[in-house]
């Protein structure tokens, strides 16, 4: 038996499922040899990755959810192999034991010898187990591996627990390249035609970044690139969305960079803001047509407000500068509760969930698109998939205009005020209702967003803390 063949046999033996009687020759939900042999390398490599959400806490161990040998090593051992892993990363937690760790998707290349062009992707040499002596590396950086993923989409079907689907034909021969700009996920661009987003931390249930663009595509909404293909894992009652292939918008520029350029050049941005408001309302209208729109009952309103208050109190404990403003900020939340108690109701529907200038793209023709419907990655998936008031998205964009103005020196508050007004006017021209007609909800959501920003900046970018603190001062002083 060749070395490569014996490795495949050992891998198959080491990845026999413990949790189900169903057997996949290339998949697993348990391991006796594979994961322990990789763990020393993963302990060093995983915490250093930008997409790892558990920074600041010790990794205490790993457990294997599934392993799939997408591409076996060739018989000569000269070509790459591709190992797809779903791994739980265990860390200390305040949650009741036994605490499950976050599940991460790893696409690991395996080679006998790593070529120099892949030196930057190297993870290390495996010293024991079925892959002993092989070099492990980040597979997405290998063009041959990236080509293989595209072929899986071109010829959809199942491979162990992995299922590849597509909505339209995909041409062959597209050159892949890795984007280095993402934080919580990883992306490959194929030619100038498609972009593949790989979700790193995955959860049971359909990811909104697949669910919502598919729904919008069915409604004929052209503001969001419709998924061309996607893949999922079936390791439990609900699928785990692993990646989505969408059209790549050539020549498009993101709204954040365009806003900063306008500030630098002293240009007005109100036309762009008005057009963005229209685009947002078109997406909201299509989402309301495609998916349920339950009324926001009083108990649900109380729950949303309670969450806002809880986040405010936690942030105030972590950031003392927030403490003097807590009473004024609480008033923003209390006003919503008081309205709800008088019988006032609101509509709820699926929304973007994390809308800001960086989640928008403007084409050469001036057409605005909305992207990245994943929602806030730190929040549980059921929360991200729950219907919300549309003002949540509006508030996120209003805060983004404020951020852009505050990021520029000297600060230009009038620029932000004009953009905020133009955005709401553009929104109203399509939706028929100006978001400013619900000042209590809008202020509450802006406050909640600003509180989140304060906590984030205090932890990660202290020099930026004055940006959200300026909004905190304004919102705390606003009339109830």
Residue pairs with C-beta under 8 A, 6 or more apart in sequence:
1 9
2 75
2 77
3 77
4 72
4 73
4 74
4 75
4 76
4 77
5 75
7 73
7 130
7 131
7 134
8 69
8 72
8 73
10 33
10 129
10 130
11 34
11 67
11 69
11 130
11 131
12 25
12 26
12 69
13 32
13 33
13 130
14 31
14 32
14 33
14 34
14 129
14 130
15 26
15 27
15 28
15 30
15 31
15 34
15 64
15 67
16 23
16 28
16 30
16 32
17 23
17 24
17 27
17 28
17 29
17 30
18 29
18 30
19 29
19 30
20 29
24 68
24 160
24 161
25 160
26 68
26 69
26 70
26 159
26 160
27 66
27 67
27 68
27 159
27 160
27 161
27 162
28 34
28 64
28 66
28 67
29 64
29 65
29 66
29 235
30 64
31 64
31 67
33 129
33 130
34 64
34 67
34 129
34 130
34 131
35 62
35 63
35 64
35 67
35 85
35 87
36 129
37 126
37 127
37 128
37 129
37 130
37 131
37 132
38 108
38 126
38 129
38 131
38 136
39 61
39 62
40 124
40 127
41 123
41 124
41 126
41 136
42 62
42 87
42 106
42 123
43 59
44 124
45 123
45 124
46 52
46 59
46 89
46 104
47 54
47 55
47 59
49 200
50 182
50 183
50 184
51 104
51 182
51 183
51 184
51 185
51 186
51 200
51 201
52 89
52 104
52 200
53 102
53 184
53 201
53 377
53 378
54 89
54 91
54 102
57 91
57 92
58 91
58 92
59 89
59 90
59 91
60 90
60 91
60 92
61 90
62 87
62 88
62 89
62 90
62 101
63 87
63 88
63 90
63 101
64 85
64 86
64 87
64 88
65 86
65 87
65 88
65 103
65 235
66 84
66 85
66 86
66 160
66 161
66 233
66 235
67 83
67 84
67 85
67 86
68 83
68 84
68 85
68 159
68 160
68 161
68 162
69 81
69 82
69 83
69 84
70 82
70 83
70 84
70 148
70 152
70 159
70 162
71 80
71 81
71 82
71 145
71 148
72 81
73 79
73 80
73 81
73 110
73 111
73 112
73 134
77 112
78 112
78 113
79 111
79 144
80 109
80 110
80 111
80 139
80 142
80 144
80 145
81 109
81 110
81 111
81 134
82 107
82 108
82 109
82 110
82 139
82 145
82 148
83 106
83 107
83 108
83 109
83 110
83 139
84 105
84 106
84 107
84 108
84 162
85 105
85 106
85 107
85 108
86 103
86 104
86 105
86 106
86 202
86 233
86 235
86 240
87 103
87 104
87 106
88 100
88 101
88 102
88 103
88 104
89 101
89 102
89 103
89 104
90 99
90 101
91 101
93 99
102 201
103 201
103 202
103 203
103 240
104 200
104 201
104 202
105 198
105 199
105 200
105 201
105 202
105 242
107 138
107 139
107 140
107 145
107 149
107 198
108 123
108 136
108 137
108 138
108 139
109 118
109 121
109 136
109 137
109 138
109 139
109 141
109 142
109 145
110 131
110 134
110 135
110 136
110 137
111 118
111 134
111 135
111 137
112 133
112 134
112 135
113 135
114 122
114 135
114 137
118 137
118 141
118 142
120 141
121 137
121 138
121 139
121 141
121 142
122 135
122 136
122 137
123 135
123 136
123 137
123 138
124 135
124 136
125 133
125 134
125 135
125 136
126 132
126 133
126 134
126 135
126 136
139 145
140 146
140 178
140 186
140 188
140 198
141 178
143 175
143 176
146 176
146 178
146 188
146 190
147 176
149 188
149 196
150 170
150 172
150 174
150 176
150 190
150 196
151 172
152 159
152 164
152 231
153 164
153 166
153 170
153 228
153 229
153 231
153 245
154 166
154 169
154 170
154 172
155 164
156 163
156 164
156 165
156 166
156 229
157 163
157 164
158 164
161 233
161 234
161 235
162 231
162 232
162 233
162 242
163 231
163 232
163 233
163 234
163 239
164 229
164 230
164 231
165 229
165 230
165 231
165 232
166 228
166 229
166 230
166 245
167 217
167 226
167 227
167 228
167 229
168 228
170 194
170 228
170 229
170 245
171 193
174 190
174 191
174 193
174 194
175 190
175 191
176 188
176 189
176 190
177 188
177 189
178 186
178 187
178 188
178 189
179 186
179 187
179 188
179 189
179 195
181 187
182 197
184 200
184 201
184 374
184 377
185 197
185 198
185 199
185 200
185 374
186 197
186 198
186 200
187 195
187 196
187 197
187 198
188 195
188 196
188 198
189 195
189 196
189 248
190 196
190 248
191 248
192 248
192 250
193 247
193 248
194 228
194 245
194 246
194 247
194 248
195 245
195 246
195 247
195 248
196 243
196 244
196 245
197 209
197 243
197 244
197 246
198 242
198 243
199 207
199 209
199 241
199 242
199 243
199 374
201 377
202 233
202 240
202 241
202 242
203 240
203 380
203 381
204 236
204 237
204 238
204 239
204 240
204 381
205 238
205 239
205 240
205 241
205 381
205 382
205 385
206 232
206 238
206 239
206 241
206 385
207 241
207 244
207 374
207 381
208 350
208 353
208 373
208 374
208 375
208 384
208 385
209 241
209 244
209 372
209 373
209 374
210 227
210 230
210 241
210 244
211 373
211 385
212 224
212 287
212 350
212 352
212 373
213 224
213 225
213 226
213 227
213 244
213 246
213 373
214 226
214 227
215 286
215 287
215 290
215 291
215 350
216 223
216 224
216 226
216 283
216 286
216 287
216 290
217 224
217 226
217 227
218 290
219 286
219 287
219 289
219 290
220 286
221 282
221 283
221 286
223 279
223 282
223 283
223 286
223 368
223 369
223 370
224 283
224 369
224 370
224 371
224 373
225 246
225 247
225 249
225 369
225 371
226 246
226 247
227 244
227 245
227 246
228 245
228 246
228 247
229 244
229 245
230 241
230 242
230 243
230 244
230 245
231 242
231 243
232 239
232 240
232 241
232 242
233 239
233 240
233 242
234 240
249 361
249 363
249 369
251 363
251 364
252 361
252 362
252 363
252 364
252 369
253 361
253 362
254 357
254 358
254 359
254 360
254 361
254 362
255 272
255 276
255 357
255 358
255 359
255 360
255 361
255 362
255 368
255 400
256 356
256 357
256 358
256 400
256 404
258 269
258 272
258 357
258 362
259 269
259 272
259 357
259 400
259 401
259 404
259 419
260 404
260 407
260 408
261 267
262 268
262 269
262 272
263 269
263 404
263 405
263 407
263 408
263 412
263 415
264 408
268 415
268 418
269 415
269 418
269 419
270 418
270 419
270 421
270 422
271 422
272 362
272 368
273 401
273 418
273 419
273 420
273 422
273 423
273 426
274 422
274 423
274 425
274 426
274 429
275 366
275 368
275 426
276 360
276 368
276 397
276 423
276 426
277 422
277 423
277 424
277 425
277 426
277 427
277 428
277 429
277 430
278 368
278 426
278 427
278 429
278 430
279 360
279 368
279 369
279 370
280 352
280 355
280 370
280 393
280 394
280 397
280 423
280 426
280 427
281 426
281 427
281 428
281 429
281 430
281 431
282 430
283 352
283 370
284 349
284 351
284 390
284 393
284 431
285 430
285 431
287 349
287 350
287 351
288 349
291 349
291 350
292 349
292 387
293 347
293 348
293 349
293 387
294 348
294 387
295 345
295 346
295 347
295 348
296 304
296 345
296 346
296 347
296 348
296 387
296 389
297 345
298 340
298 341
298 345
300 348
301 336
301 337
301 340
301 346
302 337
302 340
305 333
305 334
305 336
305 337
305 444
308 333
308 444
308 447
308 448
308 451
309 330
309 333
311 448
311 451
311 452
312 322
312 326
312 329
312 330
312 333
312 447
312 448
312 451
313 326
314 455
315 322
315 451
315 452
315 454
315 455
316 322
316 323
316 326
318 455
318 458
318 459
319 454
319 455
319 458
319 465
321 454
321 458
321 465
321 469
322 451
322 454
322 469
322 472
325 472
325 473
325 476
327 476
328 475
328 476
328 477
328 478
329 447
329 451
329 472
329 475
329 476
331 476
331 480
332 440
332 443
332 444
332 447
332 475
332 476
332 478
332 480
333 444
333 447
334 480
335 440
335 443
335 444
335 480
336 440
336 441
336 444
339 440
346 389
346 438
346 441
347 389
347 390
348 387
348 388
348 389
349 387
349 388
349 390
350 385
350 387
350 388
351 387
351 388
351 389
351 390
351 392
351 393
352 359
352 370
352 373
352 375
352 393
352 396
353 373
353 374
353 375
353 376
353 384
353 388
353 392
353 393
354 372
354 374
354 375
354 376
354 396
355 370
355 393
355 394
355 396
355 397
355 400
356 396
356 397
356 399
356 400
356 403
357 397
357 400
357 401
357 403
357 404
358 400
359 370
359 371
359 372
360 368
360 369
360 370
360 371
361 368
361 369
361 371
362 368
362 369
363 369
374 384
375 384
375 385
376 384
389 438
389 441
389 445
390 431
390 435
391 435
391 438
391 441
391 442
391 445
392 445
394 423
394 424
394 427
394 435
394 442
394 445
395 442
395 445
395 446
395 448
395 449
396 445
396 449
397 423
398 420
398 423
398 424
398 442
398 446
399 446
399 449
399 450
399 453
399 471
401 416
401 419
401 420
401 423
402 416
402 420
402 467
402 470
402 471
403 453
403 467
403 468
404 416
404 419
405 411
405 412
405 413
405 415
405 416
405 419
406 416
406 466
406 467
406 470
407 467
424 434
424 435
424 436
425 434
427 434
427 435
428 434
428 435
435 442
436 442
443 475
443 478
446 471
446 475
447 475
450 468
450 471
450 472
450 475
451 472
453 467
453 468
453 471
454 465
454 468
454 469
454 472
457 464
457 465
457 467
457 468
458 465
